[in-house]
Amino acid sequence: MRLVPGFNPLVQKDAAGKECRGNVELPFCKGYCKTSESGTHGFPPRVQISKVCTLVQTSIRKVILDDCDEGAAESIKFVNVPHGSECECSAVPLEQNHS
């Protein structure tokens, strides 16, 4: 679990402009995943297989933002974050429509 730069403190604002703030740790993965590319005789002239190290999400964790303005809406007093303890190499979906 790490604090994400630029999101700590995480600030949520309600419709009345009231804010809740808090530090949120997010699970992250790092590692090596094999990526490959091979040529073909058709179009497009290559086949690319890209994989990245991703979190295997097992649940959602509710994190309470405990530094709230008085009268802040209940809906901004928490944030749901993915939770998991394992990582895996997952394929990156490649955009197929080129306009």
C-alpha positions in Angstrom: 0.0 0.0 0.0 1.3 3.4 -0.9 0.1 7.0 -0.8 -0.6 8.2 -4.3 1.2 11.5 -5.2 -1.2 14.3 -6.0 -4.1 12.6 -4.1 -2.9 13.1 -0.6 -4.8 14.5 0.9 -7.7 13.3 -1.2 -10.4 16.1 -1.2 -14.0 15.5 -2.0 -16.5 18.4 -2.3 -20.3 18.3 -2.0 -22.8 20.5 -3.9 -22.7 23.1 -1.1 -18.9 23.5 -1.4 -18.2 21.7 1.9 -15.1 19.5 1.8 -13.8 16.3 3.3 -10.1 15.5 3.3 -8.0 12.4 4.1 -4.9 10.4 3.2 -5.8 7.3 1.2 -3.4 4.4 0.7 -4.0 2.4 -2.5 -2.7 -1.0 -3.3 -0.3 -1.1 -6.3 1.6 -3.7 -8.2 5.0 -3.5 -9.8 7.0 -6.1 -11.6 7.9 -7.5 -15.0 5.4 -8.9 -17.5 6.4 -10.2 -20.9 5.4 -8.1 -23.9 5.9 -9.1 -27.5 5.4 -8.1 -31.0 5.6 -10.1 -34.2 5.3 -9.3 -37.9 2.5 -10.6 -40.1 1.8 -10.6 -43.8 -1.7 -9.0 -43.4 -2.9 -5.6 -42.2 -2.0 -4.3 -39.7 1.6 -5.5 -40.3 2.2 -6.5 -36.8 0.6 -8.3 -33.8 1.3 -6.9 -30.4 0.8 -8.6 -27.1 1.1 -6.2 -24.2 0.8 -7.2 -20.6 1.0 -5.1 -17.4 1.3 -6.0 -13.7 -2.2 -5.4 -12.2 -3.9 -5.9 -8.9 -6.2 -8.9 -8.5 -9.1 -7.1 -6.8 -10.7 -9.3 -4.1 -12.9 -6.7 -2.4 -13.7 -3.0 -2.0 -12.4 -1.2 1.1 -14.3 1.8 2.6 -11.9 4.5 3.7 -13.3 7.2 6.0 -12.2 10.8 5.3 -12.0 12.2 8.8 -11.2 15.9 8.2 -14.5 17.3 7.1 -16.0 20.8 7.1 -18.9 21.1 9.5 -22.2 20.2 7.8 -20.5 18.3 4.9 -22.8 15.8 3.2 -22.5 12.2 4.4 -21.8 11.0 0.8 -18.4 12.7 0.7 -17.2 11.4 4.1 -15.8 8.2 2.7 -14.3 6.8 -0.5 -14.3 3.2 -1.8 -11.0 1.8 -3.0 -10.0 -1.6 -4.5 -8.4 -4.1 -2.2 -6.3 -7.1 -3.0 -3.0 -8.7 -2.0 -2.0 -10.4 -5.2 -0.8 -9.1 -8.6 -0.9 -10.8 -12.1 0.1 -10.0 -15.6 -3.0 -8.9 -17.6 -3.4 -8.1 -21.2 -3.7 -4.5 -22.2 -6.8 -3.9 -24.3 -5.7 -2.3 -27.6 -7.9 0.2 -29.4 -9.3 -1.4 -32.5 -11.2 1.5 -34.0 -9.0 4.1 -35.7 -11.0 7.0 -36.9 
